[in-house]
Amino acid sequence: MQLPPVQRPTVDPRFLIEGFEPAYLATWRRGELAARVETALAELGECRACPRDCAVNRLEDKTAACFTGRHAVVSSAFPHFGEESCLRGWRGSGTIFFSLCNLRCVFCQNWDISQRRSGREMTGDEIATLMLELQDRGCHNINFVTPEHVAPQVVEAIAAAVSRGLRIPIVYNTSGYDAVSSLGLLDGLIDIYMPDFKFWSPASAKRLAKAKDYPEHARRAIREMHRQVGPLRFGPNGLARRGVLVRHLVMPGQLDETEAIFAWLAELSPDTYVNVMSQYRPQYEVGQITQDGRSRYAEIDRRPDTDLGRARAAALRSGLWRFDEREH
């Protein structure tokens, strides 16, 4: 099937990058990659790669919350044309989907990957080979999906790929449930951070993702991402090159949370680039019936059709003004 041509937008000169090169090249030229890999892998010895703080020795293949040991489990890798237009471009975003997840979202649309083991374990060198194959296929970037529990392995793979000729930007596509220490390992390696910001209240996070501390860690993580790379910027061709792109999935009956998230993002930077996502639909555990005949998660057991316009209006009221073109 032939895809329709992509409109290449005029780039606001305030957010234009000329003569871009991926951040990891400067880190590589300074000779810092080997030490970064050593530090990253040492973190697995008493794992605190994510906020679960399991402290198990993953170097010995011990597992806990993410059910992942020494090596990351890769579910699939392919040019993805369903991402934001500034990432997919006309040749696709080179996505590498990691299996398993450190959250337990009851509405997850990818539950067969995130909550089940799908694919196979891969070494850093094997993941590097995937990255180079995606580059050879013409993908505009490498897009690591659900990497928060395998951040040390991502560092290892990047180092292996750079020495073998990787030269395209790297996207870190995450739930937002990241440890700041892991993000520190990625400083100077990642060009584009693309976190979700799902919930504002601990109560919602506990009920719907089994992680009461999610909002606190998402705020810390997004603040650190912004410190590293700043607002999203583009090349002359309209493709994203460096910065933060925040996704927020609009869910039914959660407008108060949405408003609080947008207000916080605008306070962090009104130039934050946001995708107000309309893809939510009841799936996975949503709609399960309890013994008394009620829906287990009745409050989100519908499409958010009536909520989308109000969410977008809330984003504008907050002072945010840069949005993914599919939504605005």
N, C-alpha and C positions, 0 to 999 in steps of 0.2 A: 504494500500500500504506500502510495506516495503522499508524503506529508505536505500540507500547504506551506507556502513560503512564509518565513518569519519577518514581520515588520521590524526593521532596525530603528529604534527610536532615536530622536535627537537627544544627546546627553547634556544635561545641565552642566555648564562649565565648572560650577562649584564642586562637582563630584566626578570630575573627569581625571583619569590617570593616563598620562602619556608615557610611553617607553616602559611599560610595566614588565617586571620579572617576578616570578614566585618568590615568596619570602625565604623559603628553605635554601635557595641558592646562596644567599649571603651567609646564612648560618653554615652551610657546607664549606664555602670558601674560607671562612674563619677557622675551619678545622674543628668545629664544635659538635659535630653529629655523633661521633663515636662515644664521647663522654655523655651525651644526652641519652643515647641508647642504654649505656651502662646504668645510669641513674634510674631510667624508666623501668628497666627489668628488675632492678633491686627492689623497686616498690612492690613487685609481685610477691616478694618473700614474706611480707606481712601485709596482705593486700588492703589498701585503702584507696583503690583507684576510683571509687565512687563514694557517695555519701553513706552507703550501707555499712562501711567500715568493718567488713567481715574479719579482717586480720588473719585470714588463712594463708598458708604457703602455697600459692599457685605455681611456683616454680617446681613444686613436687606434685603438681596436678591435683592438689586439694581444691575442692569447690565449695561454694556456699550460695549466696543469694542469686548470683547470675549463672550458676551451673557451668561456668567456664574455667578451665584450668590454665595450663601454661600457654596454649595456643588458641587464638581466636577461631570461632566457628563461622565460616563464610557460607551464607545461604545461596547467593547468586551474585553475578557481576555482568552488567550489560549497559549499553547506551540507553539512557532513560529520557523519554520525551514528555513525561508527565510532570516534571519539576517546573519551578518558576521560569518564565520566559527568559529572564536574564541569565539563567543557568543552563537551560536546555539548548538555547540558541537554535541552530539549524542542523547540528550534527549530534546533539544529545549530550547529557551530563553522564559521565562515566561512573555509574553507581556501583558500589560494593556494599551489599547488604550483609551485616553481621547478624547471626542468629542469637536468640536469647536476649534478655533485657533485664535491667535492674528495677524497672517499675512493673506493676501488676494492674495496668489499666483495664477496668472491666468492660470497656467499650472498644478495645483495640481492634482495628480493622486488619492488622497484620498479625493477629494472635497466633496463627499457625507457624510463624517465624519467631515472634518475640517471646512466646510462652512455650514453645516446643523447640526441640533441637532439630534444626533443618540444615542440611548441607554437610560440610566436613571441616575438620580442623585443618588449618593452614599455617605454615611457618611464615616468618617475616619475608623470607625470600620468595615464597610462593605468592604471597599477597602482592609483593613488588612486581612479580611477573604479570599478575592481573592488571595492575596499574599501567604498566608499559603496553600491554595489549590494548587497553582502552584508549591510551594515547595514540597508538598506531592506527586505531579505527577512526580517529579524527575527533574524539570527544573533546569538548571544550575545557573540561575540568575532571578531577577525580573527586567523587562524592561519597564519603564514608557515612553510611546510614546506621544509626544506633551504635555509635562507637564508645559511649561513655564508660562501659565496663571493660573495654579493651584498649584504653588510651595508651598504655605502655606498648602494646603490640603494634598500635598505629605508628608510634615513634619508630619502632624497629623497622617496620615496612617502608616508611618514608625514607629512612636512611639508606636502606638497600636499593630503593628505586632511584634515588637521586644519583648515586654513583654509577647507575646503569643507564642514565640518560633521561630521567623524568624532567619535563620542562613546562608542565601546565599547572594551573592553580589547583589548590586542594580545598575542598569544602568539608567542614565538620558539621554533619547534619544530626542533631542530637535532641533528646527529649528535654534538655535543660537540667536534668538531675545529674549534674557533674560536680566533681570535687575540684576546688580551685587549685589544689596541688597538681592534679593531672593537667589542668589547663596550663599551668606554669611550664610543664614539660613540653607543651605544644607551642609555646611562645616562640615566634620566629620560624615556625614550620607550617602553620595554617594561614591561609589567605582569607578565607570566607568562613565565618561562623554562622550557622543557621540553626539556632535553638528554638524549640517550642517554649512557650510560656502558657501552661495549661490551666493552672489554678492559682487563686490568690489566697484562699483561706486554708489553713491546716485541716479543718474539718472535711472540706471537699476533697482535698488531696488524700486524706486517710481513707475516706469512704470509696473513692473512685479510682485511686492508684496505689493504695496500701502504702503510702509514704507521707506521713503527717508533716515531715520536714521539707517536703518538696518546694513549697513557695520560698522558704528562706534560702535554700540552696540554689534555686533558679535565679533569684535576684543576685546572689553573690556571683554566680557563674556568668550571667549576662553582663554584669558590671566589669568583670575581669576580661571577658571577650571584647567589650567595648574599649577597655584600656589598651588592649593589645593592637586592635586593628581599626577602631573608630567606625564612623558611619559608612554605609555601603557606598562604594565608588565603582565606576565603570570605565571600560575602554571606549574608544571612539566608535566601536561597532555595537555598543549597547550591551555588551556582556559584562556581568559582574566580575570584578577583579580583586577587590579587597574590602573588608568591612563586615558588619553584622547585619543579618537579615533575620528578623524575628517572626515566627509563625504563631498565630493564635487560632486554635480551632474553636469556632463558635458552637456552643452546646446549649440545648434547650434549658431555659429557666436559670441561666447562669449570668445574666446581664450585670449584676452587681460585681461579680468577679471580673468580668470583661472590662468594666469601667475602671476598676482599681488597677488592673494590669496596664491599660493604656495610659492612665494618669502617671503611673510610675515610669513607664518607658519614655513618656514625653519629658518628665523631669530629668531622667538620665540624659536624654538628648532629643529635642524635638525633630532632629534630622534622622531619627531611627527609621529604617525602612521596614515596613510591616506587611505581612500577608494575612489578611483577615479571611480565614479559611471557612469555606461553606461545605466541606466534604462530610461532616458528621452524619452518621446514620446509626441506628441501634443495631449493634452487633455483639458477638461474643457472649458475655454473661448478661448483658442488658436484655431484659425481657424474660429472663428465667422466672418461673413461677414458684412461689414459696408454698408451704404446706397449707396456708390459709387461702390459697388461690389468687394471691396478689403478685404483681410484677415486682421482682426483687429490687429493681432500680427504676421504679415507675417515674421518677422525676426527670429521667433523661431517656425515656422509652418513646421517643418520637423524633422526627426531623426538626431542625431548628428554623424552619421556614419563616416564622413570624419574628425571629430574633435577629436575623441577619442585617436587615436595614437599621435596626436600633443599635447593633454592635458597630456598624460602620459609622453611624452618626456619632457614637460615643468616641470613636477614634479621632474624628475631626474635632469634636469639642475639646478633647484633651490637648490639642495643639499639634498632634501628629499630622503630617501632610504627604509623606512619601509612602506609596502603597504599590503592591504588585498590581500590574495592569489588568490581570484577569479579574480582579475583584473590584476595581474602581475605574 
